[in-house]
Amino acid sequence: MANPLYDTLFGAHAGATTPFLHLPDGSVWTHQDFLETTARFAHAITDLGLKPGDRVAAQIEKSPQALALYAACAQAGLVFLPLNTGYTVDELTYFIDNSGAALVVCDLAKKEGLTPVATNLNAQIETLGADGQGSLPDMAAKASGSFDTVPRSADDLAAFLYTSGTTGRSKGAMLTQANLLSNAETLVEEWRFTEDDVLLHALPIFHTHGLFVATNTVLAAGGSMIFLPKFDADQVIDWLPKATSMMGVPTFYTRLLDDARFTQDLAAHMRLFISGSAPLLAETHVQFEGRTGHRILERYGMTETNMNTSNPYEGERRAGTVGFPLPGVELKITDPADGHTLADGEVGQIEVRGANVFKGYWQMPEKTAAELREDGFFITGDLGKVDEDGYVHIVGRNKDLIISGGYNIYPKEIELVLDEQPGVLESAVIGVPHPDFGETVVGVLVPAAGQTPDTDAIMEAVKASLARFKHPRKLVVLDALPRNTMGKVQKNILRDQYGGMFAE
């Protein structure tokens, strides 16, 4: 019996002395270097007594060794649980407890605070630092550079990823070997990755974007990565001439555009720029193409499904859309009230089905039943529509829908108008409680550099463009929108902040 995920992504490169990881200090790890480290980590973990199916919770900084820990879990048949490095001890306590993790791997600086938690929850704790040092690497250093891969089936769990938990407790999305593998193989074909690709990787690896989209795709293609610890404009600009492709969040691209060193000549050799995890402003699309001649490829995915749709590699990459459903992914727009399928052009909830869709939420059968239909369609919670050309548009989150005086209001429609106004860099539209209408609209504006938006003029422009029931009752100007680590605007924070402005 094989281990599909490990065999395809990692084992296929056994003995290969071709580069896999290019590091900021100029050193290079070959595929074989990486696999030997992976095997040693697999020995270290299993020597602690972990068995196939056990969970390994990891709150560690990005490093080659951190990536090897993921590969070691795959090779040993363990379930990998990457955790945001910004989480507090209280937040980590929930994840460790809920997952039933048998092992916690953390940075040395976090060990003192986490040891009582791990002990109380019957989990072992080991350390792994950003420099690749720690108690786990020390154990691994004494182990063999080869490990007998544990047999697993395509339906066995490979990872847990916890949702962001903006409403209620975070949910552990159970991802199988087939979920991860099918998506990686699809993206290799759709985005034309080959063994000659060098991906500039500046994303975190505790999130699906950096770990499963970027890393798994490169592994499936047999390419290599420039493995930067985080996005740093100086490092990205220095390394870009050695890359062929780049994946990033919108913030990466806006920061590059703010740097005069980022020129058409610097980017001329690049094959592909990809953006995701948060919506890319149409203005950024235009500016980027004007500066570099490249049109960013925008796609759409989520924790529970990895990638669902993508703008085409060949063909029109349409700003404001996330392209078409990927091969093997079925997508439909349905009425949130009764689930019936809506016609093209109508706004409703997005549902997807395919080999990429997760198995369910860990120990939450009610949540699983509420969001994963018996026929395999997953209710994403995103609102969208499919236009006459088949492009998918994301309108917002279902929970962000504003119902004012009985009218459904989609924030994205208003945000598009606000974003076009003079002096506005970007906007976010939220619904807040209102004594007469139930909810009403509030627009939050971020000024463009060195400018002050004229809110009165903006309100007049909105009145000329949108029906009266969609008009913001108030415009607020902030220096920046609250975002999570992947660049998504956290509207729940804005709702908390401004929810009482119309209270009686």
C-alpha positions as CSV (number, residue, x, y, z in Angstrom):
1,M,0.0,0.0,0.0
2,A,1.4,3.4,-1.0
3,N,1.3,6.8,0.6
4,P,-0.1,9.0,-2.3
5,L,0.8,12.4,-0.9
6,Y,4.3,11.6,0.2
7,D,5.1,9.4,-2.8
8,T,4.0,12.0,-5.4
9,L,5.2,15.3,-3.8
10,F,8.3,14.2,-2.0
11,G,9.3,10.6,-2.6
12,A,9.3,11.2,-6.4
13,H,12.4,13.3,-5.9
14,A,14.5,10.7,-4.0
15,G,18.1,11.0,-5.0
16,A,17.6,14.2,-6.9
17,T,20.5,16.6,-6.5
18,T,18.7,19.5,-8.3
19,P,17.9,22.6,-6.2
20,F,14.7,22.7,-4.2
21,L,15.2,25.6,-1.7
22,H,17.3,28.7,-2.4
23,L,17.8,30.5,0.9
24,P,18.4,34.2,1.6
25,D,22.0,33.5,2.7
26,G,22.8,32.1,-0.7
27,S,22.8,28.4,0.3
28,V,20.8,25.8,-1.5
29,W,19.0,22.7,-0.4
30,T,18.7,20.0,-3.0
31,H,15.6,17.7,-3.1
32,Q,17.8,15.0,-1.6
33,D,19.0,17.3,1.2
34,F,15.4,18.0,2.1
35,L,14.3,14.4,2.0
36,E,17.1,13.3,4.3
37,T,16.1,16.0,6.8
38,T,12.5,14.9,6.4
39,A,13.4,11.3,7.2
40,R,15.3,12.3,10.3
41,F,12.4,14.3,11.5
42,A,10.0,11.4,10.9
43,H,12.3,9.2,13.0
44,A,12.4,11.8,15.8
45,I,8.6,12.1,15.9
46,T,7.9,8.4,15.8
47,D,10.5,7.8,18.4
48,L,8.4,9.9,20.7
49,G,5.7,7.3,20.3
50,L,3.4,9.0,17.8
51,K,1.4,6.7,15.6
52,P,-0.4,7.1,12.2
53,G,-3.4,9.4,12.6
54,D,-2.0,11.3,15.6
55,R,-2.0,15.1,15.3
56,V,1.2,17.3,15.4
57,A,0.5,21.0,16.2
58,A,3.2,23.3,15.0
59,Q,3.5,27.0,15.9
60,I,6.9,27.6,14.3
61,E,8.6,30.3,12.2
62,K,9.2,29.6,8.5
63,S,12.4,27.7,7.7
64,P,13.5,24.7,5.6
65,Q,13.2,22.6,8.8
66,A,9.6,23.8,9.4
67,L,8.7,22.6,5.9
68,A,10.5,19.3,6.5
69,L,8.3,18.8,9.6
70,Y,5.2,18.9,7.3
71,A,6.8,16.4,4.9
72,A,7.8,14.2,7.9
73,C,4.2,14.1,9.1
74,A,3.2,13.0,5.6
75,Q,5.8,10.3,5.5
76,A,5.0,9.0,9.0
77,G,1.2,9.1,8.4
78,L,0.6,11.9,10.9
79,V,-1.9,14.8,10.7
80,F,-0.1,18.1,10.4
81,L,-1.7,21.1,12.1
82,P,0.1,24.4,11.3
83,L,-0.8,27.3,13.5
84,N,-0.5,31.0,13.0
85,T,2.7,32.3,14.7
86,G,0.7,35.3,16.1
87,Y,-1.7,33.2,18.2
88,T,-1.6,33.7,22.0
89,V,-1.3,30.9,24.6
90,D,-5.1,31.1,25.2
91,E,-5.8,30.7,21.5
92,L,-3.3,27.8,21.2
93,T,-4.9,26.1,24.2
94,Y,-8.1,25.7,22.3
95,F,-6.4,24.3,19.2
96,I,-4.3,21.8,21.1
97,D,-7.3,20.7,23.1
98,N,-9.7,20.5,20.3
99,S,-7.4,18.6,18.0
100,G,-6.2,16.3,20.6
101,A,-2.6,16.9,19.5
102,A,-0.1,14.3,20.7
103,L,2.8,16.6,20.0
104,V,3.3,20.4,20.1
105,V,6.3,21.9,18.3
106,C,7.0,25.5,19.1
107,D,9.7,28.2,19.1
108,L,12.0,28.0,22.1
109,A,10.8,31.4,23.2
110,K,7.2,30.0,23.4
111,K,8.1,26.8,25.3
112,E,7.8,28.1,28.8
113,G,4.3,29.5,28.2
114,L,3.1,26.4,26.4
115,T,4.6,23.7,28.5
116,P,1.8,23.8,31.2
117,V,-0.8,23.8,28.5
118,A,0.7,20.8,26.7
119,T,1.2,18.9,30.0
120,N,-2.4,19.6,31.1
121,L,-3.6,18.3,27.7
122,N,-1.4,15.2,27.7
123,A,0.7,16.4,24.7
124,Q,4.5,16.2,24.4
125,I,6.3,19.5,23.6
126,E,9.5,20.0,21.5
127,T,11.1,23.1,20.0
128,L,12.1,24.2,16.5
129,G,13.4,27.7,15.9
130,A,13.6,29.9,12.8
131,D,17.4,29.1,12.7
132,G,16.5,25.4,12.4
133,Q,17.8,24.7,15.9
134,G,15.9,23.2,18.8
135,S,15.1,20.0,20.7
136,L,13.4,18.3,17.8
137,P,16.3,18.9,15.3
138,D,18.7,17.7,18.0
139,M,16.8,14.4,18.2
140,A,16.7,14.3,14.4
141,A,20.4,14.8,14.0
142,K,21.0,11.4,15.6
143,A,18.6,9.6,13.3
144,S,19.0,7.9,10.0
145,G,18.5,9.9,6.7
146,S,16.1,7.2,5.4
147,F,12.7,6.3,6.8
148,D,10.2,3.6,5.7
149,T,7.2,5.5,4.5
150,V,4.0,4.7,6.4
151,P,1.3,3.4,4.0
152,R,-1.8,5.6,3.8
153,S,-4.8,5.8,1.6
154,A,-6.1,8.8,-0.4
155,D,-8.9,9.2,2.0
156,D,-6.7,9.4,5.1
157,L,-6.3,12.7,6.8
158,A,-3.1,14.7,6.0
159,A,-3.8,18.0,7.7
160,F,-6.1,20.1,9.9
161,L,-6.4,23.8,9.1
162,Y,-8.4,25.9,11.5
163,T,-10.7,28.5,10.1
164,S,-10.1,32.1,11.3
165,G,-13.0,32.0,13.7
166,T,-14.4,35.5,13.2
167,T,-17.8,34.2,14.3
168,G,-17.7,31.7,17.1
169,R,-15.0,29.1,17.7
170,S,-12.6,28.2,15.0
171,K,-13.4,24.9,13.1
172,G,-10.8,22.3,12.2
173,A,-11.1,21.6,8.5
174,M,-10.0,18.0,7.9
175,L,-8.0,17.7,4.7
176,T,-7.3,14.3,3.2
177,Q,-4.3,13.2,1.1
178,A,-6.6,13.3,-2.0
179,N,-7.7,16.8,-1.2
180,L,-4.2,18.2,-1.2
181,L,-2.8,16.1,-4.0
182,S,-5.7,16.6,-6.5
183,N,-5.4,20.4,-6.1
184,A,-1.7,20.5,-6.5
185,E,-1.8,18.4,-9.7
186,T,-4.6,20.5,-11.1
187,L,-2.7,23.8,-10.4
188,V,0.5,22.4,-12.1
189,E,-1.5,21.9,-15.3
190,E,-3.6,25.1,-15.1
191,W,-0.7,27.4,-14.2
192,R,1.8,25.6,-16.5
193,F,4.4,24.9,-13.7
194,T,7.4,22.7,-14.7
195,E,10.7,21.5,-13.2
196,D,12.3,24.7,-14.6
197,D,10.1,27.0,-12.5
198,V,11.6,28.9,-9.6
199,L,8.9,30.3,-7.4
200,L,9.6,33.3,-5.3
201,H,8.0,32.2,-2.0
202,A,7.6,35.0,0.6
203,L,4.3,33.7,2.1
204,P,3.9,32.2,5.6
205,I,3.6,28.4,5.7
206,F,1.0,28.2,8.4
207,H,-1.7,29.0,5.9
208,T,-3.1,27.1,2.9
209,H,-1.7,29.7,0.4
210,G,1.9,29.3,1.3
211,L,1.9,25.7,2.4
212,F,-0.5,23.8,0.1
213,V,-1.0,26.0,-2.9
214,A,2.6,27.3,-3.3
215,T,4.7,24.5,-1.9
216,N,2.7,21.6,-3.1
217,T,2.4,22.9,-6.6
218,V,6.2,23.4,-6.9
219,L,6.8,19.9,-5.5
220,A,4.3,18.3,-7.9
221,A,6.1,20.1,-10.8
222,G,9.6,19.2,-9.5
223,G,10.6,22.9,-9.5
224,S,12.4,25.0,-6.8
225,M,11.6,27.9,-4.5
226,I,13.4,31.0,-3.4
227,F,12.4,30.5,0.3
228,L,12.2,33.9,2.0
229,P,11.2,34.1,5.7
230,K,8.6,36.8,5.0
231,F,7.8,39.5,2.5
232,D,10.6,42.1,2.5
233,A,10.6,44.5,-0.5
234,D,14.4,44.6,-0.6
235,Q,14.8,40.8,-0.6
236,V,12.0,40.3,-3.2
237,I,13.6,42.9,-5.5
238,D,17.0,41.3,-5.1
239,W,15.8,37.8,-5.8
240,L,13.3,38.5,-8.5
241,P,15.8,38.2,-11.3
242,K,16.4,34.6,-10.3
243,A,12.7,33.7,-10.2
244,T,10.2,32.7,-12.9
245,S,7.0,33.0,-10.9
246,M,5.6,34.5,-7.7
247,M,2.6,33.9,-5.5
248,G,1.4,36.6,-3.2
249,V,-1.4,38.5,-1.4
250,P,-2.5,41.9,-2.8
251,T,-0.3,43.7,-0.2
252,F,2.8,42.2,-1.9
253,Y,1.9,43.8,-5.2
254,T,0.9,47.2,-3.8
255,R,4.2,47.4,-1.9
256,L,6.2,46.5,-5.0
257,L,4.3,49.2,-7.0
258,D,5.3,51.7,-4.3
259,D,9.0,51.0,-4.9
260,A,10.7,52.8,-7.8
261,R,13.1,49.9,-8.2
262,F,10.3,47.6,-9.3
263,T,10.4,48.3,-13.0
264,Q,9.4,46.6,-16.3
265,D,13.0,45.5,-16.9
266,L,13.1,43.9,-13.5
267,A,10.0,41.8,-14.2
268,A,10.4,41.3,-17.9
269,H,11.7,37.7,-17.6
270,M,9.0,36.6,-15.2
271,R,6.5,34.0,-16.4
272,L,3.6,34.5,-13.9
273,F,2.4,36.6,-11.0
274,I,-0.5,35.0,-9.0
275,S,-2.6,36.8,-6.3
276,G,-5.0,35.4,-3.8
277,S,-6.2,35.2,-0.1
278,A,-7.9,38.6,-0.4
279,P,-9.5,40.6,-3.3
280,L,-7.1,42.5,-5.6
281,L,-8.3,46.0,-6.4
282,A,-9.0,46.7,-10.1
283,E,-6.7,49.7,-9.7
284,T,-3.8,47.4,-8.7
285,H,-4.4,45.2,-11.8
286,V,-4.2,48.3,-14.0
287,Q,-1.2,49.8,-12.3
288,F,0.7,46.5,-12.3
289,E,0.1,45.8,-15.9
290,G,1.1,49.4,-16.8
291,R,4.3,49.1,-14.8
292,T,5.4,45.6,-15.8
293,G,3.4,44.5,-18.8
294,H,2.2,41.5,-16.8
295,R,-1.4,40.9,-15.9
296,I,-1.7,39.3,-12.4
297,L,-3.6,36.0,-12.3
298,E,-6.2,36.1,-9.6
299,R,-7.8,33.0,-8.2
300,Y,-10.2,31.9,-5.4
301,G,-9.8,29.3,-2.7
302,M,-10.4,28.8,1.0
303,T,-9.3,26.7,4.0
304,E,-11.8,24.0,3.4
305,T,-11.2,23.5,-0.3
306,N,-7.8,24.9,-1.4
307,M,-8.3,26.4,-4.9
308,N,-11.8,26.5,-6.5
309,T,-11.4,28.8,-9.4
310,S,-8.7,30.6,-11.4
311,N,-8.4,33.2,-14.1
312,P,-7.0,31.6,-17.2
313,Y,-3.3,31.2,-17.9
314,E,-4.1,31.7,-21.6
315,G,-7.0,34.1,-22.3
316,E,-8.4,37.1,-20.6
317,R,-7.5,37.6,-16.9
318,R,-10.5,39.7,-16.0
319,A,-10.0,42.2,-13.1
320,G,-12.7,42.0,-10.5
321,T,-13.3,38.3,-11.1
322,V,-11.7,35.1,-9.9
323,G,-12.0,33.4,-13.3
324,F,-13.5,30.0,-14.0
325,P,-14.0,26.8,-11.9
326,L,-10.9,24.6,-12.0
327,P,-11.1,21.3,-13.8
328,G,-12.8,18.8,-11.5
329,V,-14.5,21.5,-9.5
330,E,-18.2,22.0,-9.9
331,L,-19.5,25.5,-8.9
332,K,-23.0,26.8,-8.6
333,I,-24.8,29.9,-7.2
334,T,-27.7,29.1,-5.0
335,D,-30.4,30.9,-3.0
336,P,-29.4,30.9,0.7
337,A,-33.0,30.5,1.7
338,D,-33.8,27.2,0.0
339,G,-30.6,26.1,-1.8
340,H,-32.1,26.2,-5.4
341,T,-29.7,27.0,-8.2
342,L,-29.9,30.6,-9.5
343,A,-29.5,31.8,-13.1
344,D,-26.3,33.4,-14.3
345,G,-26.0,37.0,-13.3
346,E,-28.0,36.5,-10.1
347,V,-26.2,36.9,-6.7
348,G,-26.4,34.0,-4.3
349,Q,-24.2,31.8,-2.2
350,I,-21.3,29.9,-3.8
351,E,-21.3,26.2,-3.5
352,V,-18.5,23.9,-4.8
353,R,-18.0,20.2,-5.1
354,G,-14.9,18.2,-6.1
355,A,-11.9,16.1,-5.0
356,N,-10.5,19.3,-3.4
357,V,-13.4,19.7,-0.9
358,F,-12.5,18.8,2.7
359,K,-13.9,15.8,4.6
360,G,-15.7,17.9,7.3
361,Y,-15.0,19.7,10.6
362,W,-13.2,17.9,13.3
363,Q,-15.5,16.8,16.1
364,M,-18.2,19.2,14.8
365,P,-20.9,17.0,13.1
366,E,-23.5,19.7,13.3
367,K,-21.3,22.3,11.6
368,T,-20.3,19.8,9.0
369,A,-23.9,18.9,8.3
370,A,-24.9,22.5,8.0
371,E,-22.2,23.4,5.5
372,L,-21.4,20.2,3.6
373,R,-24.4,18.8,1.8
374,E,-25.1,15.1,1.5
375,D,-24.5,15.4,-2.3
376,G,-20.9,16.7,-1.6
377,F,-21.5,20.4,-2.3
378,F,-19.9,22.7,0.2
379,I,-21.6,25.9,1.1
380,T,-18.7,28.3,1.1
381,G,-20.3,31.2,2.9
382,D,-19.2,33.5,0.0
383,L,-21.7,35.4,-2.0
384,G,-21.1,35.7,-5.8
385,K,-22.4,35.4,-9.3
386,V,-21.4,34.0,-12.6
387,D,-21.5,36.5,-15.5
388,E,-22.6,35.9,-19.1
389,D,-19.0,34.8,-20.0
390,G,-18.7,32.3,-17.2
391,Y,-16.4,34.4,-15.0
392,V,-17.0,34.0,-11.2
393,H,-17.4,37.3,-9.2
394,I,-17.1,37.3,-5.4
395,V,-19.5,39.8,-4.0
396,G,-18.7,39.3,-0.3
397,R,-19.3,36.9,2.6
398,N,-22.8,35.8,3.5
399,K,-22.3,37.1,7.0
400,D,-21.3,40.5,5.5
401,L,-24.7,40.8,3.6
402,I,-26.6,43.8,4.8
403,I,-30.3,43.7,5.1
404,S,-31.7,47.2,5.5
405,G,-35.4,47.8,5.6
406,G,-36.0,44.4,3.9
407,Y,-33.6,45.1,1.1
408,N,-30.5,42.9,0.5
409,I,-27.4,45.0,0.0
410,Y,-24.1,43.6,-1.2
411,P,-21.1,45.5,0.2
412,K,-18.9,44.9,-2.8
413,E,-21.2,46.9,-5.1
414,I,-20.9,50.0,-2.9
415,E,-17.1,49.4,-2.4
416,L,-16.5,49.5,-6.1
417,V,-18.1,52.9,-6.3
418,L,-16.2,54.2,-3.3
419,D,-12.9,52.9,-4.5
420,E,-13.2,55.0,-7.7
421,Q,-13.6,58.3,-5.9
422,P,-10.8,60.9,-5.8
423,G,-8.5,60.6,-2.7
424,V,-9.7,57.1,-1.9
425,L,-7.2,54.2,-1.8
426,E,-9.6,51.5,-0.7
427,S,-12.8,51.0,1.2
428,A,-14.9,48.6,3.3
429,V,-18.6,48.6,3.6
430,I,-20.3,47.2,6.7
431,G,-23.8,46.9,8.1
432,V,-24.5,48.2,11.6
433,P,-27.6,48.1,13.7
434,H,-30.2,50.8,13.1
435,P,-33.4,51.4,15.1
436,D,-35.6,51.9,12.1
437,F,-34.1,49.8,9.3
438,G,-32.7,46.9,11.3
439,E,-29.3,47.6,9.7
440,T,-27.9,50.4,7.8
441,V,-24.8,51.0,5.7
442,V,-21.5,52.5,6.9
443,G,-18.6,53.1,4.5
444,V,-15.0,53.1,5.8
445,L,-12.5,54.9,3.6
446,V,-8.7,54.8,3.6
447,P,-7.1,57.9,2.0
448,A,-4.7,57.6,-0.9
449,A,-1.2,58.8,0.1
450,G,-1.1,62.5,0.8
451,Q,-4.8,63.0,0.1
452,T,-7.9,63.8,2.1
453,P,-11.1,62.4,0.7
454,D,-14.0,64.9,0.3
455,T,-16.7,62.8,2.0
456,D,-19.5,65.2,0.9
457,A,-18.5,64.9,-2.7
458,I,-18.2,61.2,-2.4
459,M,-21.7,60.9,-1.0
460,E,-23.0,62.9,-4.0
461,A,-21.2,60.5,-6.3
462,V,-22.7,57.5,-4.5
463,K,-26.2,59.0,-4.8
464,A,-25.7,59.4,-8.6
465,S,-24.6,55.7,-9.0
466,L,-26.6,53.7,-6.5
467,A,-30.2,53.3,-5.4
468,R,-31.1,55.2,-2.3
469,F,-31.4,52.2,0.0
470,K,-27.7,51.4,-0.8
471,H,-26.4,54.8,0.3
472,P,-24.0,54.8,3.3
473,R,-25.6,56.6,6.2
474,K,-22.1,57.5,7.4
475,L,-18.6,57.6,5.9
476,V,-15.7,57.1,8.2
477,V,-12.0,57.8,7.3
478,L,-9.3,55.5,8.8
479,D,-5.6,55.3,8.2
480,A,-5.8,51.6,7.4
481,L,-8.3,48.8,7.4
482,P,-7.9,46.0,10.0
483,R,-6.5,42.9,8.2
484,N,-5.5,39.3,9.2
485,T,-2.1,37.9,8.4
486,M,-3.2,37.0,4.8
487,G,-4.4,40.5,4.0
488,K,-8.2,39.9,4.4
489,V,-10.1,42.8,5.7
490,Q,-11.6,41.9,9.1
491,K,-15.0,43.4,8.9
492,N,-16.0,41.9,12.2
493,I,-13.6,44.3,13.9
494,L,-15.2,47.2,12.0
495,R,-18.7,46.1,13.0
496,D,-17.6,45.9,16.6
497,Q,-16.0,49.3,16.4
498,Y,-18.9,51.1,14.8
499,G,-21.9,48.9,15.7
500,G,-23.2,51.4,18.3
501,M,-23.1,54.6,16.2
502,F,-26.9,54.6,15.6
503,A,-28.0,53.2,18.9
504,E,-31.0,54.9,20.4
